[in-house]
Amino acid sequence: MMGWGPFFAALIVFLLSHMIPARPAVRGYLISLLGRRGYYSAYSVLSLVVLVWLIVAAAHAPYVEVIPPLAILRWIPLLCMPVVCWLAVSGVSVQNPFSFGGLGHRPFDPENPGILRTTRHPVLAALMLWAVAHLLANGSLSHVILFGLFAGFAAMGMAVIDRRKSREMGPEWVRLSRNTARLSLLVPQPWPRAWVWVASLVAYLVLLGAHESVIGLSPLP
C-alpha cells in the first residue's frame, strides 16, 4: 500500500489531460496538427493510459471504508459495463456536432439523430454510468473520491458543453438539437449499426478478461 501522494498525482494528471484539450484553441490546434481521426485516436489512447494509472493508484491508496463491501454490489459493474461499452462505441462512431465523437462517415441528420436521441453526450454518459457502478462496488475513500469526481465531471461536462455549443451554433442549435436530449431514456433513432454492437461486445469481453491482470482484482462476484 502506498500513501496518498501517488493517487493525487494521478488524479491531477487525469484532470489536466481532459481540461487542457477541451479548450477550443488547444483542440483546434491539435486537430489541425494530427487530423480529426488522429486527434481522437491519440486522445483516446492517452485517456485510457492515464485512467488505468489512476485506477491502480486508487487501489494502492490507504484503505478507509465509506461503503460496506457487500457482495451484491459487485454485480453492479458487471451488469452495467455492457451498456457502458455500447454507449462509448456508439458515441465515437458517429459525427456529433454537440459533443465528443467524429469517427463516423455519415453527416449528422437532425431527423435521424441515432444515439444522440438518447443522449447528446454518449461518451460522457458512459463515463458517468461506469463511475457510479464502480463507486458502489468499491466503497473505500479513495474510490469514492475517484468515481465520485468522474461522475460529477461527466454530469458537469454535459451541461458545460451544451451551453458552449448553443452559444457557438446560435439559431442552428435549436434546429439541429430538436430531436436530441442531454440525457434521456429515449431509444436511438435509428439504432446503431451491427458493427457497433459487435465492437461493444468485444470491448466488454476484453475489459472483463484484462481487469484482473491490469487492476489486480477480478471483476467477477
C-alpha positions in Angstrom: 0.0 0.0 0.0 1.3 3.5 -0.9 0.5 6.8 0.6 -1.9 9.4 -0.8 0.7 11.2 -2.9 0.7 8.9 -6.0 -3.1 8.8 -6.0 -3.5 12.6 -6.0 -0.7 12.9 -8.6 -2.5 10.6 -11.0 -5.8 12.4 -10.3 -4.3 15.8 -11.2 -2.7 14.4 -14.4 -6.1 12.9 -15.4 -8.0 16.1 -14.8 -5.4 18.2 -16.7 -5.4 15.7 -19.6 -9.1 16.3 -20.0 -9.3 20.0 -19.2 -6.5 21.2 -21.5 -7.5 19.5 -24.7 -11.1 20.6 -24.1 -10.1 24.2 -24.6 -11.2 25.2 -28.2 -7.9 26.8 -29.1 -5.9 23.8 -28.0 -8.3 21.3 -29.5 -8.3 23.2 -32.8 -4.5 23.2 -32.9 -4.2 19.5 -32.2 -6.8 18.6 -34.8 -5.0 20.7 -37.4 -1.8 19.1 -36.5 -2.9 15.4 -36.2 -6.1 15.4 -38.3 -9.5 14.7 -36.7 -9.1 10.9 -36.7 -5.5 11.2 -35.4 -6.5 13.6 -32.7 -9.4 11.4 -31.4 -7.3 8.2 -31.6 -4.4 9.8 -29.7 -6.7 11.4 -27.2 -8.4 8.1 -26.6 -5.1 6.2 -26.0 -3.8 8.9 -23.7 -7.1 9.0 -21.7 -7.0 5.2 -21.4 -3.4 5.1 -20.2 -4.0 7.8 -17.6 -7.2 6.2 -16.5 -5.5 2.9 -15.8 -2.8 4.6 -13.9 -5.3 6.5 -11.8 -7.3 3.3 -11.0 -4.2 1.4 -10.0 -3.1 4.3 -7.8 -6.6 4.4 -6.1 -6.3 0.7 -5.4 -3.0 1.2 -3.6 -4.1 4.2 -1.6 -4.7 3.8 2.2 -8.0 2.0 2.8 -10.7 3.9 4.6 -14.1 2.3 4.4 -17.1 4.5 3.3 -19.5 2.0 1.7 -19.5 -1.6 3.2 -18.2 -4.1 0.7 -21.4 -6.0 0.2 -21.2 -9.0 -2.2 -24.3 -7.9 -4.1 -22.8 -4.6 -5.0 -20.1 -6.4 -7.0 -22.7 -7.4 -9.6 -23.5 -3.8 -10.5 -20.4 -3.1 -12.6 -20.6 -6.5 -14.2 -24.2 -5.7 -15.4 -23.6 -2.1 -16.3 -20.4 -2.4 -18.3 -22.0 -3.8 -21.4 -24.2 -0.7 -21.5 -21.1 1.5 -20.9 -19.2 -0.1 -23.8 -22.2 0.3 -26.1 -22.6 4.0 -25.2 -18.9 4.7 -25.7 -18.6 2.9 -29.0 -21.9 4.3 -30.3 -20.7 7.8 -29.3 -17.4 7.7 -31.1 -18.8 6.0 -34.2 -20.9 9.0 -35.3 -20.5 12.6 -36.3 -21.6 14.5 -33.3 -21.9 18.3 -33.6 -22.8 18.6 -29.9 -20.1 16.6 -28.0 -17.3 14.0 -28.4 -17.5 11.8 -31.5 -16.5 12.3 -35.1 -15.2 8.9 -36.4 -18.4 8.2 -38.4 -18.5 8.9 -42.1 -22.2 9.9 -42.3 -23.0 13.5 -41.6 -25.3 14.2 -38.7 -29.0 14.1 -39.6 -31.3 16.0 -37.2 -34.3 13.9 -38.4 -32.4 10.7 -37.6 -30.1 11.5 -34.7 -29.3 7.9 -33.7 -27.7 7.6 -30.3 -27.9 11.3 -29.9 -31.7 10.9 -29.4 -30.8 9.1 -26.1 -28.0 11.5 -25.2 -26.1 14.2 -26.9 -23.1 13.1 -24.9 -22.8 9.3 -25.1 -19.2 9.2 -24.1 -19.8 11.3 -21.0 -22.9 9.2 -20.2 -20.7 6.1 -20.5 -18.2 7.6 -18.1 -20.9 8.6 -15.6 -22.5 5.1 -15.6 -19.1 3.5 -15.3 -18.2 5.7 -12.4 -21.5 5.2 -10.4 -21.4 1.5 -10.9 -17.8 1.2 -9.7 -18.3 3.6 -6.8 -21.0 1.3 -5.4 -18.8 -1.7 -5.7 -15.6 -0.1 -4.4 -16.5 1.9 -1.3 -13.1 2.9 0.1 -12.4 6.6 0.5 -10.0 6.7 -2.5 -12.5 5.1 -4.8 -15.4 7.2 -3.6 -13.2 10.3 -4.4 -12.2 8.8 -7.7 -15.5 7.6 -9.0 -17.5 10.5 -7.4 -15.3 13.0 -9.2 -15.7 11.1 -12.5 -19.5 11.0 -12.2 -19.6 14.7 -11.3 -17.1 15.6 -14.1 -19.3 13.8 -16.6 -22.5 15.4 -15.5 -20.9 18.9 -15.3 -19.3 18.3 -18.7 -22.7 17.7 -20.3 -24.1 21.0 -19.1 -20.9 23.0 -19.9 -20.7 21.6 -23.4 -24.4 22.2 -24.1 -24.0 25.9 -23.1 -20.9 26.3 -25.1 -22.3 24.6 -28.2 -25.6 26.5 -28.1 -23.7 29.8 -27.9 -21.4 28.8 -30.8 -24.1 27.4 -33.0 -26.7 30.1 -32.4 -30.0 29.5 -34.1 -28.7 26.3 -35.6 -28.6 24.8 -32.1 -32.4 24.8 -31.9 -32.8 23.3 -35.4 -30.1 20.6 -35.0 -30.8 19.6 -31.4 -34.6 19.4 -31.5 -34.7 15.6 -31.6 -31.8 15.1 -29.2 -31.6 15.1 -25.4 -28.9 15.8 -22.9 -29.7 12.5 -21.1 -32.9 10.5 -21.6 -34.4 7.0 -21.8 -35.5 7.5 -25.4 -34.3 4.8 -27.7 -31.9 5.7 -30.5 -33.4 6.5 -33.9 -32.1 4.7 -35.8 -30.4 2.1 -33.7 -26.6 1.8 -34.1 -25.3 -0.4 -36.9 -24.4 -4.1 -36.3 -20.7 -3.5 -36.1 -21.2 -1.1 -33.2 -22.9 -3.9 -31.2 -20.1 -6.4 -32.1 -17.4 -3.9 -31.2 -19.1 -3.1 -27.9 -19.3 -6.8 -27.0 -15.6 -7.3 -27.9 -14.7 -4.3 -25.8 -16.6 -5.6 -22.9 -15.0 -9.1 -23.1 -11.5 -7.5 -23.4 -12.1 -5.4 -20.3 -13.6 -8.3 -18.4 -10.6 -10.5 -19.3 -7.9 -7.9 -18.7 -9.4 -6.5 -15.5 -7.7 -8.8 -13.0 -4.2 -8.6 -14.7 -4.4 -4.8 -15.1 -6.3 -3.7 -12.0 -5.3 -6.6 -9.8 -8.8 -7.6 -8.8 -11.2 -10.0 -10.5 -14.5 -8.3 -11.6 -16.4 -11.5 -11.1 -18.6 -11.6 -7.9 
